[in-house]
């Protein structure tokens, strides 16, 4: 009889038996304190609002079960609309005083929560494992220390808000919606920065896992947090949408599936709410032939079987260099045979149960489909208990890039393995996914590690490690893994707005998204003879003759291009006369311009920052050479005085210098995490940004928008002012004489909303900036949901482009970049 079997059956087991088998006996964690807390509440919970329990009559309930045993732990309420109203009203009222507290007082409150959580740390750990099923080792040694770390870290940010976040202010009521895989840790990632910046919070935990959120709310009250600052309401998915859509909610912070993220993006479109999304992933785990294979195998265990693979950043795609693939797979299969699967409260278990029966069915479906496609499936099924929602660690080989198990997030303990030959092929395979949440790479070659890390399109890259987190380093995704960051200073920006900006209250009404701005050429029909045309003249030897006609074309790929539709649109001056005709761009012109931008973006982003700065300074130099000419045209077109026009030109030159100075001064930092090593934050370009400019200050707004985007390495497709496009078109010659590579700046004239429609719907545009109407803003946000594109819109509210805070604030850099954190551990000389 094996040693573990003897121990489980109560039989005698000698030390020799244990060392012979090297098997673990059970080491159960006592659940008594958690059960006592449940009993103290009668195993029936309401909402926690305004610092007290709220249990309205007539509500349906949901039974929370232990996924390891099926035992019912407690019942919680299924909230209704009225409950949302009560919770949001409590948070709104609390915001009036919480946001005005001195920073030091708010810091003391958050610090007190950290200390109080530590006092109840074991209780929270046990309750988390009971509720979610995860191994107690993970909740005790990973989740809860991170929870405590976030409260301590953000107590510091609360203290420093008025110095480190000068020029920003809190938003108001934040709706936080979190998933079931890390119920307590992820809610902490939301509420800590929100509270530190002076906001109040209404939290909706996941349906399956509600208990630790309710316990934390009690703990916050015990710690002295004022009533209404942190509230917890429970309910189903539609209840969460009700919370997110509430008119008094200023911000929605969501972690969960990409599908639900899209739904929330559409639900909040045009409302003025700020939104951050941390969504799904299909993270690559790259192993090069220079890797320590034994370490890589242990890394795989942490990457895919941590929390049963129910991790958004799970390393679920194993990419191996061909030469080491057979050896690595052999070692991996051997390691899989030693994984222990069982009740999460047993301290020797590596994996616990899945959270729910529906999750298990979904995983089985993925694996069976892979088998049907001819893939090889390796499982260690003999380690699985007969009772409970358990699933064996699984390895799938013999798949290709089109297989569903390779493309889609399985969210379970299933690893798919493929091979590559060269580092370039590895990068292509790793980036061949709509997701971009995280990645890890394994090699002892540091130059290779850094070059690959910079080439991966992911928000977090771990070198020779996986699933490392800290409050000082932001976590979030690229592409369809969402936008926004949790943690670090970069995460604070998700919970503030510029100090000058008022809370937006747009009223776009209902939109027909299929027909909005879909008609080409209908806004300004180019019918000759409708209006008087200003005909320019020149004097040659005292004779007045017509000037050579100037044709304004589109500008992309570094050259002037005729529009695909061969239509023009009139541009009228203030008197109503036609000053000029400009090209009327359409869908195909957008396609061509985006293609040119995509070709230019990689090379432009890799240029030395100093070189980018020189080109922008050169633009300022060449614009100043044409200062009087540009000002005269601006005055004629807009009707402003010549003095005001000269001021706008001079401010545009100054703005170019300002943004040129930021070319080499916003690249990133080294984060002060708990890692023994370096966590390097890189502020990377978004890629291709679409920009729709406003009509006010047509030259200055154009410069103020394209310049910060390109200085940070992006390529742009710009729609200049629809009413006054000529100042932007005068920049063609500035670009051509400033050594700007073709395709970095592309300009399309035409209907702002019509061209915006095709830019925001384009799958290869990474971000869309829109400064137009409230209806156009709503359309941009709604349409961006398709590929979870980052957006920046004005909701129809004009800004003063002359004001440095409004026309050149830090928010421009924030929207022009996305943060990547590269984790580089050490330990060759000294122990970690």
C-alpha positions in Angstrom: 0.0 0.0 0.0 1.4 3.5 -0.9 2.3 5.8 1.9 -0.4 8.3 1.0 -3.0 5.6 0.8 -2.0 4.3 4.2 -2.2 7.8 5.7 -5.6 8.5 4.1 -7.0 5.1 5.4 -5.5 5.7 8.9 -3.0 2.8 8.5 0.5 2.7 10.0 3.2 4.3 7.8 6.9 4.4 8.6 9.4 7.0 7.7 11.0 4.5 5.3 7.7 4.0 3.5 7.3 7.8 3.0 10.9 8.2 1.6 10.5 5.1 -0.6 7.3 6.4 -2.3 7.9 10.2 -2.0 4.1 10.6 -2.0 2.3 13.2 0.0 -0.3 12.4 2.6 -3.3 14.7 3.1 -2.7 18.0 4.9 -6.2 19.5 5.2 -6.7 23.1 6.1 -9.3 23.7 8.8 -12.3 25.4 7.5 -13.9 26.0 10.9 -13.3 29.8 11.1 -14.8 30.3 7.6 -17.8 28.0 8.4 -18.3 29.9 11.7 -18.4 33.2 9.8 -21.0 31.7 7.4 -23.0 30.4 10.4 -22.9 33.8 12.1 -24.8 35.2 9.1 -27.2 32.3 9.0 -25.6 31.3 5.7 -27.8 33.9 4.1 -26.4 37.2 2.8 -27.8 40.4 1.4 -26.1 43.4 -0.2 -23.6 45.5 1.8 -24.5 49.1 1.2 -23.7 52.3 3.1 -21.7 50.4 5.7 -24.4 47.9 6.7 -26.2 44.8 5.4 -29.2 45.4 3.2 -31.6 42.6 2.7 -34.8 43.7 0.9 -37.8 41.5 0.8 -39.0 39.6 -2.3 -35.6 39.0 -3.8 -34.6 35.7 -5.4 -31.5 34.0 -4.1 -28.5 32.2 -5.5 -26.9 29.2 -3.8 -23.1 29.4 -3.6 -21.5 25.9 -3.6 -18.1 24.5 -2.8 -17.1 23.2 -6.3 -14.9 20.4 -4.7 -17.8 18.8 -2.8 -21.0 20.3 -4.1 -21.9 21.5 -0.6 -24.0 24.6 -0.4 -22.1 27.3 1.5 -24.7 30.1 1.6 -27.3 31.9 -0.3 -27.0 35.4 -1.7 -29.4 37.9 -3.2 -30.2 38.3 -6.9 -30.4 42.1 -7.0 -32.9 44.1 -9.0 -32.9 47.7 -10.4 -34.0 49.2 -7.1 -30.9 47.8 -5.4 -28.7 49.5 -8.0 -30.4 52.8 -7.3 -29.8 52.5 -3.5 -26.2 51.5 -3.8 -25.3 54.2 -6.4 -27.1 56.8 -4.4 -25.1 55.8 -1.3 -21.8 56.0 -3.2 -22.8 59.3 -4.8 -23.5 60.8 -1.4 -20.3 59.5 0.1 -18.3 60.9 -2.8 -19.1 64.4 -1.8 -17.1 64.0 1.4 -14.6 61.3 0.5 -13.3 63.2 -2.5 -12.7 66.3 -0.4 -10.8 64.6 2.4 -7.1 65.6 2.7 -4.9 63.1 1.0 -3.3 62.1 4.2 -6.7 61.1 5.7 -7.6 59.0 2.7 -4.2 57.3 3.0 -4.8 56.5 6.6 -8.2 54.9 5.8 -6.6 52.6 3.1 -3.7 51.8 5.3 -6.1 50.8 8.0 -7.9 48.4 5.6 -4.5 46.8 4.7 -3.8 46.2 8.4 -7.3 44.9 9.1 -7.1 42.5 6.1 -3.9 41.1 7.4 -5.6 40.4 10.7 -8.2 38.3 8.9 -5.9 37.0 6.2 -6.2 33.3 6.9 -10.0 33.6 7.1 -10.1 35.3 3.7 -7.8 32.6 2.2 -9.9 29.7 3.4 -13.2 31.3 2.4 -11.7 32.0 -1.1 -10.7 28.4 -1.5 -14.1 27.2 -0.3 -16.0 29.5 -2.6 -13.8 29.2 -5.8 -12.2 25.8 -5.3 -8.6 27.0 -5.9 -5.9 25.3 -3.8 -5.4 26.9 -0.4 -1.7 27.3 -1.2 -2.6 29.7 -4.0 -5.1 31.7 -2.1 -2.9 31.8 1.0 0.5 32.4 -0.6 -0.4 34.3 -3.8 -3.8 36.0 -3.7 -4.0 37.3 -0.2 -0.4 38.7 -0.1 -1.2 40.5 -3.3 -4.4 41.9 -1.9 -2.6 43.3 1.1 0.2 44.6 -1.1 -2.3 46.5 -3.2 -3.9 48.2 -0.2 -0.5 49.3 1.2 0.8 50.4 -2.2 -2.3 52.5 -2.9 -2.3 54.0 0.6 0.9 55.6 -0.7 -0.7 56.8 -3.9 -3.5 58.3 -1.8 -1.0 60.3 0.2 0.8 61.5 -3.0 -2.2 62.2 -5.2 -2.0 66.0 -5.1 1.7 65.9 -6.0 2.1 62.9 -8.3 -1.3 63.3 -10.0 -1.3 67.1 -10.1 -3.7 68.3 -12.8 -6.1 65.4 -12.4 -9.2 64.9 -10.3 -11.5 62.0 -9.3 -14.4 60.8 -11.5 -17.2 60.1 -9.0 -18.9 56.7 -8.6 -17.0 53.7 -10.0 -18.8 50.5 -11.0 -16.4 47.6 -10.6 -17.4 44.3 -12.1 -15.1 41.3 -11.5 -14.9 37.6 -12.6 -14.9 34.4 -10.6 -11.3 33.2 -11.2 -9.6 35.6 -8.7 -12.7 37.0 -6.8 -10.9 38.9 -4.1 -7.6 39.8 -5.8 -9.2 41.3 -8.9 -11.7 43.4 -7.0 -8.8 44.8 -5.0 -7.1 45.8 -8.2 -10.2 47.9 -9.0 -11.1 49.4 -5.6 -7.6 50.4 -4.4 -6.7 52.9 -7.2 -10.3 54.1 -7.2 -10.4 54.9 -3.5 -6.9 56.3 -3.6 -7.8 58.9 -6.2 -10.9 59.9 -4.3 -13.7 58.0 -6.0 -16.3 55.8 -4.3 -17.2 52.3 -5.5 -20.1 50.0 -6.1 -18.8 46.4 -6.7 -20.7 43.5 -8.3 -18.8 40.3 -7.8 -19.2 37.3 -10.1 -22.3 35.1 -9.8 -20.3 32.0 -8.7 -18.0 33.7 -6.2 -19.6 36.4 -4.0 -18.5 35.5 -0.5 -15.1 37.1 -0.1 -16.3 40.4 -1.5 -19.0 40.5 1.1 -16.5 39.6 3.8 -14.1 42.3 2.6 -16.9 44.9 2.8 -17.4 44.0 6.5 -13.7 44.2 7.0 -13.6 47.7 5.5 -16.3 48.8 7.8 -14.4 47.3 10.8 -11.3 49.3 9.6 -13.3 52.5 9.8 -14.0 53.2 6.1 -16.8 55.8 6.0 -20.2 54.4 5.0 -21.0 54.4 1.2 -17.4 54.6 0.1 -17.3 50.9 -0.8 -20.5 49.0 -1.5 -21.2 45.4 -2.7 -24.3 44.3 -4.5 -24.9 40.8 -5.8 -26.8 39.7 -8.9 -26.6 38.0 -12.3 -25.0 39.3 -15.5 -27.9 41.6 -16.6 -27.8 43.1 -13.1 -24.2 44.1 -13.8 -25.2 45.8 -17.0 -27.8 47.7 -15.1 -25.1 48.9 -12.7 -22.8 49.9 -15.5 -25.5 51.8 -17.4 -26.7 53.8 -14.3 -26.5 57.5 -15.2 -24.7 58.4 -12.0 -21.9 56.0 -12.6 -18.9 57.8 -14.0 -16.6 54.9 -14.6 -16.9 51.2 -15.3 -13.9 49.0 -14.4 -14.4 45.4 -15.8 -12.4 42.2 -15.8 -13.8 39.2 -17.6 -14.4 37.7 -21.0 -13.9 39.6 -24.3 -17.5 38.9 -25.3 -18.9 40.6 -22.1 -16.4 43.4 -22.6 -17.8 44.1 -26.0 -21.3 44.2 -24.5 -20.2 46.8 -21.9 -18.5 48.9 -24.5 -21.7 49.1 -26.5 -23.9 49.7 -23.4 -21.8 52.6 -22.3 -21.2 54.1 -25.8 -22.0 57.8 -25.9 -22.7 58.1 -22.2 -19.5 59.9 -21.2 -18.5 57.1 -18.8 -14.9 56.2 -18.6 -14.2 52.5 -19.3 -11.4 50.1 -18.7 -11.4 46.5 -19.8 -9.1 43.7 -18.8 -10.3 40.8 -21.0 -9.3 37.4 -22.2 -6.1 36.0 -23.5 -4.3 33.2 -25.3 -0.9 33.9 -24.0 2.2 32.3 -25.7 4.8 30.5 -23.7 8.0 30.5 -25.9 10.9 28.1 -25.1 14.1 28.6 -27.1 16.9 26.1 -27.5 19.0 28.3 -25.1 16.5 27.7 -22.3 17.0 25.7 -19.0 14.5 23.0 -19.9 13.8 21.9 -16.3 13.1 25.5 -15.3 10.8 25.9 -18.4 8.8 22.8 -17.4 8.2 24.2 -13.9 7.3 27.5 -15.6 4.7 25.6 -17.7 3.1 24.3 -14.5 2.8 27.8 -13.1 1.6 29.1 -16.5 -1.3 26.8 -17.3 -2.1 24.7 -14.2 -2.1 27.5 -11.7 -5.7 28.0 -10.6 -6.7 25.1 -12.9 -5.8 27.2 -15.9 -8.7 29.5 -15.1 -6.4 32.5 -15.5 -6.7 35.2 -18.2 -2.9 35.3 -18.5 -2.5 31.5 -18.6 0.4 30.4 -20.8 -1.9 28.2 -22.8 0.1 28.1 -26.1 3.4 26.4 -25.7 5.8 27.3 -28.6 9.0 25.3 -28.7 12.0 25.5 -30.8 12.1 22.4 -33.0 15.4 21.1 -31.8 14.4 20.8 -28.1 10.7 20.0 -28.6 10.9 16.1 -28.1 13.0 16.5 -25.0 10.8 19.2 -23.5 7.6 17.3 -24.2 9.1 14.2 -22.5 10.0 16.1 -19.4 6.7 17.9 -19.4 4.7 14.6 -19.5 6.7 13.2 -16.7 6.1 16.3 -14.6 2.3 16.1 -15.4 2.2 12.6 -13.9 3.2 14.0 -10.5 0.6 16.8 -10.4 -1.8 16.4 -7.5 -5.5 17.2 -8.1 -8.1 17.3 -5.3 -9.9 19.4 -2.7 -8.5 22.9 -2.7 -8.4 22.9 1.1 -5.8 20.1 1.1 -2.4 21.9 1.3 -0.6 19.4 -0.9 -2.8 19.8 -3.9 -1.5 21.4 -7.1 -4.9 21.8 -8.7 -8.4 22.1 -7.3 -11.8 21.7 -9.0 -13.2 23.9 -11.7 -15.6 26.6 -10.6 -18.8 25.3 -12.1 -20.3 22.5 -14.2 -20.8 24.8 -17.2 -17.0 25.5 -17.3 -16.2 21.8 -17.2 -18.6 21.1 -20.1 -17.0 23.9 -22.2 -13.5 22.5 -21.6 -14.6 18.9 -22.5 -16.1 20.3 -25.7 -12.8 22.0 -26.7 -10.7 18.8 -26.1 -13.1 16.5 -27.9 -13.1 18.8 -30.9 -9.3 18.7 -31.0 -9.4 14.9 -30.9 -11.9 14.9 -33.8 -9.5 17.1 -35.8 -6.7 14.5 -35.3 -4.8 16.1 -32.5 -3.0 14.0 -29.9 -4.3 14.5 -26.4 -2.2 13.5 -23.3 -4.0 13.4 -19.9 -3.2 12.1 -16.5 -6.7 11.0 -15.6 -5.8 8.6 -12.8 -5.1 11.5 -10.5 -8.6 12.8 -10.7 -11.0 12.3 -7.7 -14.3 10.6 -8.6 -16.4 13.3 -7.0 -16.4 17.1 -7.7 -15.8 19.3 -10.7 -12.3 18.1 -11.5 -10.5 17.9 -14.8 -7.1 16.4 -15.5 -4.1 18.4 -16.7 -4.1 18.1 -20.4 -1.6 18.5 -23.2 -2.6 18.7 -26.9 -0.1 18.3 -29.7 -0.4 17.9 -33.4 -2.4 21.0 -33.9 -2.0 23.9 -36.4 -2.7 27.6 -36.2 -6.3 27.3 -37.4 -7.4 24.8 -34.8 -10.1 26.2 -32.4 -8.1 25.1 -29.4 -5.2 27.2 -30.6 -7.2 30.3 -31.5 -9.8 30.5 -28.6 -9.4 30.9 -24.9 -10.3 27.6 -23.2 -10.0 28.9 -19.7 -9.0 25.5 -18.2 -6.0 23.2 -17.5 -5.4 22.6 -21.2 -2.1 23.3 -22.9 -1.6 23.3 -26.7 1.9 22.8 -28.1 3.4 23.8 -31.4 7.0 24.2 -32.7 9.0 27.0 -34.4 12.4 27.1 -36.2 13.7 30.6 -35.8 13.1 33.5 -33.4 11.4 35.5 -36.2 8.9 32.6 -36.7 8.4 32.4 -32.9 7.4 36.1 -32.8 5.0 35.7 -35.8 3.3 32.7 -34.2 3.2 34.4 -30.8 1.5 37.5 -32.2 -0.8 35.5 -34.4 -3.8 36.0 -32.1 -6.4 38.7 -31.6 -5.4 38.7 -27.9 -2.5 40.5 -26.3 -2.7 40.2 -22.6 0.6 38.5 -21.6 3.5 36.3 -22.8 6.5 34.6 -21.4 9.8 33.5 -23.0 12.5 31.2 -21.8 16.1 31.6 -22.7 19.5 32.1 -21.1 20.4 34.6 -23.9 19.5 38.0 -22.5 19.8 40.0 -25.8 17.5 37.5 -27.4 15.1 37.7 -24.5 14.9 41.5 -24.7 14.5 41.7 -28.5 11.7 39.1 -28.4 10.1 40.8 -25.4 9.9 44.1 -27.3 8.6 42.4 -30.4 5.7 40.6 -28.6 2.3 42.5 -28.8 1.3 41.9 -25.1 0.9 44.1 -22.1 3.1 41.9 -19.8 6.1 39.8 -20.8 7.8 37.6 -18.3 11.4 36.4 -18.9 12.1 32.9 -17.5 9.0 33.2 -15.3 5.2 33.4 -15.6 2.2 34.8 -13.7 4.2 37.3 -11.6 2.2 40.3 -10.4 2.7 43.3 -8.1 0.8 46.4 -7.2 3.6 48.6 -8.5 3.4 47.2 -12.1 0.3 47.8 -14.3 -1.4 44.7 -15.8 -3.6 44.9 -18.9 -3.8 44.0 -22.5 -3.2 45.0 -26.1 -5.7 44.3 -28.9 -8.8 42.3 -27.9 -7.4 41.7 -24.4 -8.7 45.2 -23.6 -7.3 48.6 -22.6 -6.4 50.3 -19.3 -4.1 49.0 -16.6 -4.6 47.6 -13.1 -1.7 48.6 -10.8 1.2 51.0 -10.9 1.0 54.7 -11.5 -0.3 53.8 -15.0 -3.4 52.3 -13.4 -4.2 55.5 -11.6 -5.1 57.3 -14.8 -8.1 55.0 -15.2 -9.8 56.7 -12.2 -9.2 60.4 -12.9 -10.0 63.1 -15.5 -8.1 66.3 -16.3 -8.7 68.9 -13.6 -10.1 71.4 -16.1 -12.6 69.0 -17.6 -16.2 68.9 -16.4 -18.2 65.7 -16.2 -19.6 65.1 -19.6 -23.4 64.8 -20.0 -23.9 64.0 -23.7 -27.4 63.6 -25.2 -26.8 61.9 -28.6 -30.2 60.2 -28.6 -30.8 56.9 -30.5 -28.6 56.1 -33.4 -29.1 53.8 -36.4 -25.6 52.3 -36.4 -26.1 50.8 -39.8 -27.0 54.0 -41.6 -25.1 56.6 -39.5 -22.8 58.5 -41.9 -23.0 55.7 -44.4 -24.0 57.8 -47.4 -21.1 59.1 -49.5 -21.1 62.6 -50.9 -24.5 63.6 -49.6 -23.5 66.3 -47.1 -21.9 68.8 -49.5 -22.9 68.0 -53.1 -20.2 69.3 -55.5 -22.6 71.0 -57.9 -20.9 73.8 -59.9 -22.7 77.1 -60.1 -24.4 77.0 -56.7 -22.1 79.5 -55.1 -19.7 82.2 -56.1 -16.1 81.1 -56.4 -13.2 83.2 -55.3 -10.8 83.3 -58.2 -7.3 84.0 -57.2 -5.3 86.4 -59.4 -1.7 87.5 -59.7 -0.1 90.6 -61.1 2.6 90.1 -63.7 4.2 93.3 -64.9 1.2 95.3 -63.6 -1.2 93.0 -65.5 -3.8 91.1 -63.5 -4.0 87.4 -64.6 -5.6 84.3 -63.1 -3.3 82.4 -60.8 -2.5 78.8 -61.6 -5.3 76.7 -60.2 -4.3 74.7 -57.1 -5.7 71.2 -56.7 -6.0 69.9 -53.2 -5.6 66.2 -53.1 -5.5 63.5 -50.5 -2.1 62.8 -48.9 -1.0 59.3 -48.0 2.2 57.2 -48.4 4.1 60.4 -48.7 2.4 61.6 -51.9 -0.6 63.5 -53.0 -3.3 61.2 -54.4 -6.5 61.8 -56.3 -9.6 60.5 -54.4 -10.9 57.1 -55.5 -14.4 58.4 -56.1 -13.0 61.3 -58.2 -15.4 63.7 -56.4 -14.6 67.0 -54.9 -16.3 69.0 -52.1 -16.4 72.8 -51.9 -14.8 74.7 -49.0 -16.5 78.0 -48.2 -15.1 81.0 -46.5 -16.9 83.0 -43.9 -18.7 85.0 -46.6 -20.1 81.9 -48.2 -18.0 82.0 -51.3 -16.2 78.9 -52.4 -12.6 79.3 -51.5 -11.4 76.0 -52.9 -12.4 72.4 -53.7 -10.9 69.5 -51.8 -10.9 65.8 -52.4 -13.9 63.9 -51.1 -12.5 60.7 -49.6 -14.4 57.4 -49.3 -14.0 53.9 -47.9 -11.3 52.9 -50.4 -9.2 56.0 -49.6 -9.4 55.0 -45.9 -8.2 51.5 -46.8 -5.3 52.9 -48.8 -4.3 55.4 -46.1 -4.4 52.7 -43.4 -2.3 50.4 -45.5 0.3 53.1 -45.9 0.3 53.9 -42.2 0.8 50.2 -41.4 3.8 49.9 -43.7 5.3 53.0 -42.1 4.5 52.3 -38.4 7.1 49.6 -37.6 10.0 51.5 -39.0 8.9 54.8 -37.5 8.4 53.3 -34.1 11.9 51.7 -34.1 13.6 55.0 -35.1 15.8 56.6 -32.5 13.7 59.0 -30.5 16.3 61.7 -31.2 15.7 61.3 -34.9 12.0 61.6 -34.5 12.5 64.7 -32.5 14.7 66.3 -35.2 12.0 65.7 -37.8 9.3 67.3 -35.6 11.6 70.3 -34.9 12.2 70.5 -38.7 8.5 70.7 -39.2 8.4 73.7 -36.9 11.2 75.3 -38.8 9.5 74.9 -42.1 6.2 76.0 -40.8 7.8 79.2 -39.6 9.3 79.9 -43.0 5.7 80.0 -44.3 4.3 81.8 -41.3 2.8 84.8 -43.0 1.4 82.8 -45.9 -0.3 80.3 -43.7 -1.7 83.0 -41.4 -3.2 84.9 -44.3 -4.9 81.8 -45.6 -6.2 81.0 -42.2 -7.6 84.5 -41.8 -9.3 84.5 -45.2 -10.8 81.1 -44.6 -12.1 81.4 -41.0 -12.7 85.2 -40.8 -10.4 85.7 -37.8 -8.2 88.7 -37.7 -4.7 88.5 -39.2 -3.3 89.0 -35.7 -5.3 86.1 -34.3 -4.3 84.0 -37.3 -0.6 84.8 -36.7 -1.1 83.8 -33.0 -2.6 80.4 -34.1 0.4 79.8 -36.4 2.9 80.7 -33.7 1.1 78.5 -31.2 1.3 75.6 -33.7 5.0 76.1 -34.0 5.4 76.2 -30.3 3.2 73.1 -30.0 5.5 71.2 -32.4 8.5 72.1 -30.3 6.7 71.0 -27.1 5.8 67.6 -28.5 9.2 67.2 -30.2 10.7 67.6 -26.7 8.7 64.5 -25.5 10.2 62.2 -28.2 12.8 61.0 -25.8 11.3 61.7 -22.4 8.3 59.4 -22.0 9.7 56.0 -22.8 9.1 54.3 -19.5 10.6 53.5 -16.1 11.9 50.7 -13.9 9.0 49.7 -11.6 9.7 49.1 -7.9 8.1 45.7 -7.5 8.8 42.9 -5.1 10.8 41.0 -7.8 14.5 40.4 -7.2 15.4 41.7 -10.6 14.1 44.4 -12.9 10.5 45.1 -13.9 10.9 47.5 -16.9 7.9 49.5 -18.0 8.0 50.4 -21.7 5.5 52.9 -23.1 5.0 51.6 -26.6 3.1 53.2 -29.5 -0.5 52.2 -30.1 0.3 51.5 -33.8 -2.0 53.2 -36.3 -4.3 55.9 -34.9 -7.2 57.4 -36.7 -7.8 61.1 -35.8 -10.9 63.2 -36.6 -10.1 66.9 -36.0 -12.6 69.5 -34.8 -13.5 72.7 -36.7 -12.4 75.1 -34.0 -8.8 76.3 -34.3 -8.3 74.2 -37.5 -4.5 74.5 -37.7 -3.7 74.4 -34.0 -6.1 71.5 -33.3 -4.6 69.6 -36.2 -1.0 70.0 -34.9 -2.0 69.4 -31.3 -3.5 66.0 -32.3 -1.1 64.5 -34.8 2.1 65.7 -33.1 1.8 63.8 -29.8 0.8 60.7 -31.7 3.8 60.6 -34.0 6.4 61.7 -31.5 5.6 58.5 -29.5 6.1 56.3 -32.6 2.6 56.0 -34.0 1.5 56.4 -37.6 -1.7 58.4 -38.1 -4.6 58.8 -40.6 -6.0 62.3 -40.0 -9.3 63.8 -41.0 -8.7 67.5 -40.8 -11.4 70.0 -40.0 -14.4 69.3 -42.2 -15.3 73.0 -42.4 -11.8 74.4 -42.7 -9.4 71.7 -44.1 -7.0 74.0 -46.0 -4.6 74.7 -43.1 -4.0 71.0 -42.7 -3.5 70.6 -46.4 -0.9 73.3 -46.4 1.2 70.9 -44.3 1.8 68.6 -47.2 4.8 70.7 -48.2 5.9 71.0 -44.6 6.0 67.2 -44.3 7.7 66.8 -47.7 10.5 69.2 -46.7 11.0 67.9 -43.2 12.3 64.4 -44.0 9.1 62.8 -42.6 8.9 59.2 -43.9 6.0 58.5 -46.2 3.0 57.0 -44.5 3.7 58.3 -41.0 1.1 61.1 -41.4 -1.7 60.5 -43.9 -4.5 63.1 -44.5 -8.0 62.4 -45.9 -10.4 65.2 -46.5 -14.2 64.7 -46.8 -17.1 64.2 -44.4 -15.7 63.8 -40.9 -18.3 61.2 -39.8 -18.3 59.3 -43.1 -14.5 58.8 -43.0 -14.6 58.2 -39.3 -17.1 55.4 -39.8 -14.6 53.4 -41.9 -11.6 54.2 -39.8 -13.2 53.0 -36.5 -14.6 49.9 -38.3 -11.1 49.1 -39.7 -9.7 46.0 -38.0 -6.1 47.3 -38.4 -6.6 50.6 -36.8 -5.5 50.3 -33.1 -7.1 53.5 -31.7 -9.5 56.2 -32.8 -9.5 59.9 -31.6 -12.7 61.7 -32.5 -13.4 65.4 -31.9 -16.8 66.1 -33.4 -20.5 65.7 -32.4 -22.0 63.8 -29.5 -23.7 61.4 -32.0 -20.4 60.8 -33.7 -18.7 60.1 -30.4 -21.4 57.6 -29.5 -21.0 55.9 -32.9 -17.2 55.7 -32.5 -17.4 54.1 -29.0 -20.1 51.6 -30.1 -18.3 50.6 -33.3 -15.0 50.2 -31.5 -16.4 47.2 -29.6 -15.9 44.9 -32.6 -12.1 44.6 -32.1 -12.0 46.4 -28.7 -10.3 49.4 -30.1 -9.1 52.2 -27.8 -11.0 55.4 -28.3 -10.8 59.0 -27.2 -13.8 61.2 -28.0 -15.1 64.6 -26.9 -18.9 63.9 -26.7 -19.5 67.0 -28.7 -17.9 69.3 -26.1 -15.4 71.8 -27.5 -12.1 72.6 -25.8 -9.8 75.6 -25.9 -6.9 74.5 -28.0 -4.9 77.6 -27.0 -4.9 76.5 -23.3 -1.8 74.4 -22.7 -3.8 72.2 -20.2 -6.5 71.5 -22.7 -4.4 71.5 -25.9 -1.2 69.9 -24.7 -1.9 68.1 -21.5 -0.6 64.7 -20.2 -3.7 63.0 -21.5 -2.4 63.3 -25.1 0.6 61.1 -24.1 -1.6 58.7 -22.2 -3.8 58.1 -25.3 -0.8 57.9 -27.6 0.9 55.0 -25.7 0.2 51.7 -24.1 2.3 50.3 -21.3 4.2 47.0 -21.4 5.9 45.6 -18.4 8.8 43.3 -18.9 9.8 41.2 -15.8 13.4 40.1 -15.7 14.4 38.0 -12.7 17.9 37.6 -11.3 19.5 35.1 -9.0 22.7 33.8 -10.6 24.9 35.2 -7.9 22.7 35.8 -4.9 19.6 33.8 -3.9 16.3 35.5 -4.8 
